[in-house]
Amino acid sequence: MTWNTHDGKVAVVTGAGRGIGQAIAAGLAQRGARVMVVDKDDPTDTVEAIRGDGGTAESYIADVADEAQVAELADTVAGEHGGADILVNNAGIYPFVPIDDLDYATWRNVLAVNLDSQFLLARAFLPQLRTSGSGRIVNMTSNSIGLAVPHLTHYMASKMGVIGFTRALANDVAADGITVNAVGPTLSLTPGVRAAVPEELVRNLSNSQAIKKPGEATDVVGTVLFLTSADSYFVTGQTIMSDGGLIRL
Ligand SMILES: NC(=O)c1ccc[n+]([C@@H]2O[C@H](COP(=O)([O-])OP(=O)(O)OC[C@H]3O[C@@H](n4cnc5c(N)ncnc54)[C@H](O)[C@@H]3O)[C@@H](O)[C@H]2O)c1
């Protein structure tokens, strides 16, 4: 059964070419949103899958850490679709690098893609979200900020930054009817994780969750759908761990 809670809404989802972003894009489209599928790599697969399912989607290739590309993306969405109602800042990278091997360029790049991009996207789309009257921003963090995972100093710093950014931004935009929340997945079997983490580790971690199921890309979709719906109008500045009950805030 499909509940058309997002009918007529224009939703921008970054990093939606695969993994968690792809699942979120599909979920929003199933609820009736017109989804702007944004990725640095060609996200045609996501768009075709959504269209094949009867949904509406457009693809945009953009590097979310590039200020000029983000500004152009916002202009294009305004021009072609009348502006965004929903922004899901999902794009992120998580190279595992021990602190002694972590050069400054890698540190800066992780901060730029995971955190700076959320500022760039939010600022660029704010005028459109204000016009919407009930704008919704969801920022992707991670439950790893509460775990003893090695070799992720840069990543943890960025994902804690996401939580602080989310809390603070919620204050600045509340008067415009915009809510801002963060969602933290658990270690999940996405293409990015499959390339970087042995599946065994994902299964082992899931044993520490209250719900002992290995994480998958689709596990956070319901939380994002709630936080982007009208139902969540009184929820803002929050971080929700959609992680099987591993980390409790
Ligand atoms: N998978 C997990 O276990 C897990 C756990 C906690 C949090 N997260 C977070 O969820 C988000 C998605 O993770 P995933 O596992 O689906 O990742 P993934 O690597 O499978 O997919 C990420 C997508 O983002 C795109 N992307 C990367 N850099 C980009 C850039 N600069 N501009 C535009 N697009 C870019 C990639 O091309 C890719 O399509 C990330 O923010 C990640 O930190 C993931």
The ligand as a Gaussian input file, in Angstrom:
#p B3LYP/6-31G(d) Opt

LIG

0 1
 N       26.521000       2.367000       5.014000
 C       26.765000       2.560000       6.292000
 O       27.137000       1.631000       7.028000
 C       26.557000       3.902000       6.912000
 C       26.468000       3.973000       8.303000
 C       26.283000       5.219000       8.888000
 C       26.182000       6.348000       8.096000
 N       26.269000       6.237000       6.732000
 C       26.163000       7.459000       5.935000
 O       25.133000       7.297000       4.989000
 C       25.466000       8.011000       3.797000
 C       25.410000       7.077000       2.591000
 O       26.297000       5.987000       2.810000
 P       26.347000       4.736000       1.816000
 O       26.898000       3.619000       2.597000
 O       25.046000       4.582000       1.116000
 O       27.473000       5.228000       0.781000
 P       27.850000       4.695000      -0.690000
 O       29.308000       4.906000      -0.827000
 O       27.318000       3.327000      -0.924000
 O       27.058000       5.721000      -1.616000
 C       27.337000       7.096000      -1.490000
 C       26.962000       7.850000      -2.751000
 O       27.358000       9.216000      -2.541000
 C       28.005000       9.681000      -3.721000
 N       28.959000      10.740000      -3.400000
 C       30.121000      10.632000      -2.720000
 N       30.765000      11.808000      -2.695000
 C       29.978000      12.680000      -3.365000
 C       30.120000      14.058000      -3.699000
 N       31.203000      14.759000      -3.341000
 N       29.135000      14.661000      -4.391000
 C       28.029000      13.946000      -4.768000
 N       27.859000      12.650000      -4.506000
 C       28.824000      12.010000      -3.808000
 C       28.707000       8.445000      -4.285000
 O       28.993000       8.609000      -5.666000
 C       27.695000       7.360000      -4.002000
 O       26.774000       7.191000      -5.057000
 C       26.834000       8.643000       4.046000
 O       26.683000       9.966000       4.511000
 C       27.416000       7.764000       5.138000
 O       28.394000       8.420000       5.915000
 C       26.454000       5.043000       6.125000

